[in-house]
Amino acid sequence: MSSGTPISAASGAAPASFRPAFVAVSLKLYLSHHETLSWCTAVASLARGCAAIAAGRLELAVLPALTAVSPAGEILRPARVALGAQDLWVEDRGPYTGEVSGADLAALGCRYAEIGHAERRRLFGETDALIGRKLAAATRSGLTPLLCVGETERRDAREAASTCLSQLRAALAGAGDPAPAELVVAYEPVWAIAAEAPAPPAHIATVCAAIKEWAQRAPAAPRLRVIYGGTAGEGLVAQLGDSVDGLFLGRSAHDPTRLARVLDEFGPGAR
């Protein structure tokens, strides 16, 4: 979706050059295997009834736990819901116990791979260098990386933007050549994750604008979509307007009814 088009204002069928708004949902490890498949069935029903998805104005992607990727894809693909993974390893093959390659994720039907989430950085010690290698692995396998960036502590929006751009540049530098042609950047201020409220709309707009402006100026920058996560949910679309290209949802979307309300915000007659 172009940065000059409000994400809630488009109507009718989308032209071929139009980039749809983007909503991704990560299930993390909250749902059991059977709960995940039941949730996917409910979400597939929602997607089939969503006019914005049918018209190509909105893309919905789901990132289930690894063990559910294959059966979730069987449920979601017929409803035009994209499939993603919450992580991947830097190599395609080798002695890497417990890891999964981008090549295998692509073979299972994944379109996206989440990289660099704050929990991976904090709990598993992932560095910018490792995140760059994961970016390269996703690109090599034909997956679109969904790169998470964000400051750990609440600070001025300009400082937050500087931190996010440093993380973005470091990841791209670590990815080497070829750089990803397309990239989804999820701005997730760590201090707003699982908080009582998302970051203020003006703060989000300033940070996301800085990321978009950098991409427009930087030579050979990937084609970016910039979305917001961090206690994202109902009512945020109207507040953010065209400052973002979509939302990255967590626990709020684990209730299909609440996810439906978010989908309804993407234009008149969305459902």
C-alpha positions as CSV (number, residue, x, y, z in Angstrom):
1,M,0.0,0.0,0.0
2,S,1.3,3.5,-0.8
3,S,2.2,5.6,2.2
4,G,0.0,8.4,0.8
5,T,-3.3,6.4,1.0
6,P,-5.1,6.1,4.3
7,I,-5.4,2.5,5.2
8,S,-9.1,2.9,6.0
9,A,-10.1,4.8,2.9
10,A,-9.6,2.6,-0.1
11,S,-12.7,1.1,-1.7
12,G,-13.5,-1.1,-4.7
13,A,-11.1,-3.4,-6.5
14,A,-7.4,-2.6,-6.3
15,P,-5.4,-1.9,-9.4
16,A,-2.4,-4.1,-10.1
17,S,0.1,-1.5,-8.8
18,F,-1.7,-1.0,-5.5
19,R,-0.1,-2.3,-2.4
20,P,-2.7,-3.6,0.0
21,A,-2.8,-2.8,3.7
22,F,-1.2,-5.6,5.7
23,V,-2.3,-7.2,9.0
24,A,-0.3,-10.0,10.5
25,V,-1.2,-12.1,13.6
26,S,1.4,-14.0,15.6
27,L,0.1,-16.8,17.8
28,K,3.4,-17.2,19.6
29,L,3.1,-20.2,21.9
30,Y,-0.2,-19.3,23.5
31,L,-2.5,-21.8,21.9
32,S,-2.2,-25.6,21.9
33,H,-2.0,-27.4,18.6
34,H,-5.8,-28.2,18.5
35,E,-6.7,-24.7,19.7
36,T,-4.5,-23.3,16.9
37,L,-6.3,-25.2,14.2
38,S,-9.7,-24.3,15.6
39,W,-8.7,-20.6,15.6
40,C,-7.5,-20.9,12.0
41,T,-10.8,-22.4,11.0
42,A,-12.6,-19.4,12.6
43,V,-10.2,-16.9,11.0
44,A,-10.6,-18.6,7.5
45,S,-14.3,-18.0,7.9
46,L,-13.8,-14.4,8.8
47,A,-11.4,-13.9,5.8
48,R,-13.9,-15.4,3.4
49,G,-16.5,-12.8,4.5
50,C,-14.1,-9.8,4.4
51,A,-14.7,-7.6,1.4
52,A,-11.3,-5.8,1.8
53,I,-9.5,-9.1,1.4
54,A,-11.7,-10.2,-1.5
55,A,-11.0,-6.9,-3.3
56,G,-7.3,-7.1,-2.7
57,R,-7.2,-4.0,-0.4
58,L,-6.1,-6.0,2.6
59,E,-3.7,-8.9,3.1
60,L,-4.0,-11.0,6.2
61,A,-1.1,-13.2,7.3
62,V,-1.0,-15.7,10.2
63,L,2.1,-16.9,12.0
64,P,1.3,-20.1,14.0
65,A,3.7,-22.1,16.1
66,L,6.0,-24.2,13.9
67,T,4.3,-27.5,14.6
68,A,1.0,-26.1,13.2
69,V,2.4,-24.4,10.1
70,S,1.5,-27.2,7.7
71,P,-2.1,-28.0,8.8
72,A,-2.7,-24.3,9.4
73,G,-1.8,-23.6,5.8
74,E,-4.2,-26.2,4.6
75,I,-7.0,-24.3,6.4
76,L,-5.9,-20.7,5.6
77,R,-4.8,-20.8,2.0
78,P,-8.3,-21.5,0.5
79,A,-9.4,-18.3,2.3
80,R,-6.6,-16.2,0.8
81,V,-4.8,-15.9,4.2
82,A,-1.0,-15.9,3.9
83,L,1.1,-18.1,6.1
84,G,4.2,-17.1,8.0
85,A,6.7,-18.6,10.5
86,Q,7.8,-17.0,13.8
87,D,11.5,-17.8,13.2
88,L,13.9,-19.6,11.0
89,W,17.6,-20.7,11.1
90,V,20.5,-19.1,9.2
91,E,21.4,-22.2,7.3
92,D,19.4,-24.4,4.9
93,R,20.9,-27.8,5.9
94,G,23.4,-29.1,8.4
95,P,23.9,-30.2,12.1
96,Y,21.5,-27.7,13.7
97,T,19.4,-29.7,16.2
98,G,15.9,-28.3,16.7
99,E,16.1,-25.7,14.0
100,V,14.1,-25.2,10.8
101,S,15.3,-23.8,7.5
102,G,13.8,-21.2,5.3
103,A,13.8,-23.6,2.4
104,D,11.6,-26.0,4.4
105,L,9.2,-23.2,5.5
106,A,8.8,-22.1,1.9
107,A,8.1,-25.7,0.9
108,L,5.4,-25.8,3.5
109,G,3.7,-22.8,1.9
110,C,5.1,-19.9,4.1
111,R,5.3,-16.5,2.5
112,Y,6.7,-14.6,5.5
113,A,9.3,-15.2,8.1
114,E,9.3,-13.1,11.3
115,I,12.8,-12.1,12.3
116,G,14.3,-10.1,15.3
117,H,11.3,-10.0,17.6
118,A,12.1,-8.4,21.0
119,E,11.6,-11.8,22.7
120,R,14.1,-13.4,20.5
121,R,16.6,-10.7,21.2
122,R,16.0,-10.7,25.0
123,L,15.4,-14.4,25.8
124,F,17.7,-16.0,23.2
125,G,20.4,-13.4,22.9
126,E,19.9,-12.7,19.2
127,T,22.3,-10.1,18.0
128,D,22.0,-7.7,15.0
129,A,24.6,-9.9,13.2
130,L,22.5,-13.1,13.7
131,I,19.4,-11.2,12.7
132,G,21.1,-10.2,9.5
133,R,22.0,-13.8,8.7
134,K,18.4,-14.8,9.3
135,L,17.3,-12.0,6.9
136,A,19.7,-13.5,4.3
137,A,18.3,-17.0,4.9
138,A,14.7,-15.8,4.4
139,T,15.6,-13.9,1.2
140,R,17.6,-16.9,-0.2
141,S,14.5,-19.1,0.3
142,G,12.1,-16.7,-1.4
143,L,10.4,-15.6,1.9
144,T,9.5,-12.0,2.7
145,P,11.1,-11.1,6.0
146,L,9.0,-9.5,8.6
147,L,11.6,-7.7,10.6
148,C,10.8,-6.4,14.1
149,V,12.5,-3.2,15.3
150,G,11.9,-1.1,18.4
151,E,13.4,0.7,21.4
152,T,13.4,-1.0,24.7
153,E,12.6,2.0,26.9
154,R,10.1,4.8,26.3
155,R,11.8,7.9,24.9
156,D,11.4,10.8,22.5
157,A,10.0,9.7,19.1
158,R,13.1,11.0,17.3
159,E,15.4,8.9,19.5
160,A,13.2,5.9,19.0
161,A,13.4,6.4,15.2
162,S,17.1,6.5,15.4
163,T,17.2,3.2,17.3
164,C,14.9,1.6,14.8
165,L,16.9,2.8,11.9
166,S,20.1,1.5,13.5
167,Q,18.5,-1.9,13.9
168,L,17.2,-1.9,10.3
169,R,20.5,-0.8,8.8
170,A,22.4,-3.4,10.9
171,A,20.1,-6.2,9.8
172,L,20.4,-5.3,6.1
173,A,24.2,-5.0,6.4
174,G,24.3,-8.4,7.9
175,A,22.1,-9.9,5.2
176,G,24.8,-9.0,2.6
177,D,24.1,-9.3,-1.1
178,P,21.5,-9.8,-2.5
179,A,19.5,-7.7,-0.1
180,P,15.8,-8.6,0.2
181,A,13.8,-6.9,-2.6
182,E,10.8,-6.6,-0.3
183,L,10.6,-6.2,3.5
184,V,7.9,-5.8,6.1
185,V,9.2,-3.7,9.0
186,A,7.2,-4.1,12.2
187,Y,7.7,-1.2,14.6
188,E,7.2,-2.7,18.0
189,P,8.4,-0.5,20.9
190,V,9.3,-3.0,23.5
191,W,7.8,-0.9,26.3
192,A,4.4,-1.1,24.6
193,I,4.3,-4.8,24.1
194,A,1.7,-6.3,26.5
195,A,1.1,-2.9,28.0
196,E,-2.3,-1.4,28.9
197,A,-2.3,0.8,25.7
198,P,-0.3,1.1,22.5
199,A,2.2,3.8,21.9
200,P,0.6,7.3,21.3
201,P,-0.4,7.7,17.6
202,A,1.9,10.7,17.1
203,H,4.8,8.7,18.4
204,I,4.0,5.8,16.1
205,A,3.6,8.2,13.1
206,T,6.9,9.9,13.7
207,V,8.9,6.7,13.9
208,C,7.2,5.0,11.0
209,A,7.6,8.2,8.8
210,A,11.4,8.2,9.6
211,I,11.7,4.6,8.4
212,K,9.8,5.3,5.2
213,E,11.8,8.4,4.5
214,W,15.0,6.5,5.0
215,A,13.9,3.8,2.5
216,Q,13.0,6.5,-0.1
217,R,16.5,8.0,0.2
218,A,18.7,5.0,0.7
219,P,20.2,3.5,-2.4
220,A,19.0,0.0,-3.2
221,A,16.7,-0.1,-0.1
222,P,14.1,-2.9,-0.1
223,R,10.5,-2.1,-1.0
224,L,9.1,-1.5,2.5
225,R,5.8,-1.9,4.2
226,V,5.9,-0.4,7.7
227,I,3.4,-1.8,10.2
228,Y,2.8,-1.2,13.9
229,G,2.7,-3.8,16.7
230,G,2.8,-3.4,20.5
231,T,-0.7,-3.7,22.1
232,A,-2.2,-3.1,18.7
233,G,-5.9,-3.7,18.4
234,E,-9.4,-2.3,17.7
235,G,-9.7,1.4,17.0
236,L,-6.0,1.9,16.1
237,V,-6.5,2.0,12.4
238,A,-8.6,5.2,12.4
239,Q,-6.1,6.8,14.8
240,L,-3.0,6.0,12.6
241,G,-4.5,6.7,9.2
242,D,-1.8,6.7,6.5
243,S,1.1,6.8,8.9
244,V,1.4,3.0,8.8
245,D,0.7,0.3,6.2
246,G,-1.0,-2.0,8.6
247,L,-0.8,-3.7,12.0
248,F,1.0,-6.6,13.7
249,L,-1.4,-8.2,16.2
250,G,-0.7,-10.4,19.1
251,R,-3.0,-11.6,21.9
252,S,-5.8,-9.2,21.0
253,A,-6.3,-11.2,17.8
254,H,-6.3,-14.6,19.5
255,D,-10.0,-13.9,20.0
256,P,-11.4,-14.2,16.5
257,T,-14.2,-11.8,17.4
258,R,-11.7,-9.0,18.2
259,L,-9.8,-9.8,15.0
260,A,-13.0,-9.4,13.1
261,R,-13.5,-5.9,14.5
262,V,-10.0,-4.9,13.3
263,L,-10.6,-6.3,9.8
264,D,-13.9,-4.3,9.8
265,E,-11.8,-1.1,10.2
266,F,-10.2,-1.4,6.8
267,G,-12.6,0.6,4.7
268,P,-16.4,0.9,4.4
269,G,-18.1,-2.4,3.8
270,A,-15.0,-4.3,4.8
271,R,-17.2,-7.2,5.8
